[in-house]
Amino acid sequence: MASQAATALFIREFFSSAEQKFAVVGASTNRSKFGNKVLRCLSSLPGTLSDYHVSIITPPTVTKSILEEAHKNGIRRVWLQPGVESDAALEFAKEKGMQVIAGGPCVLENGIPAAQL
């Protein structure tokens, strides 16, 4: 897990992309649920996928597969919302050199102030 200073830097970078494209992924095992549809449609986002920064709101058991799909599509910055982390997901992200915000900060609580830093 990153230090507070590193997390603050990641938050600033998360919102300072020149393109400022963001995606939110939330998954359900029920294929009729919106989150599951978003998961299955990740590769159909408009534009270049590697331009996206992704906020993930999934059960911890699904998070690693979301990160695998994101990495496969060139997405390097992800924000794991509180409670979605798993050791396997965090290890995968570290191995692949992804920038990860994890360990408690919530985009709704920290995103707006962080974007103004």
Secondary structure, DSSP 8 states (H G I E B T S, - for coil): ---HHHHHHHHHHHT--SS-EEEEE---SSTTSHHHHHHHTGGG-SS-GGGEEEEE---HHHHHHHHHHHHHTT--EEEE-TT---HHHHHHHHHTT-EEE-SS--HHHHHHHHHT-
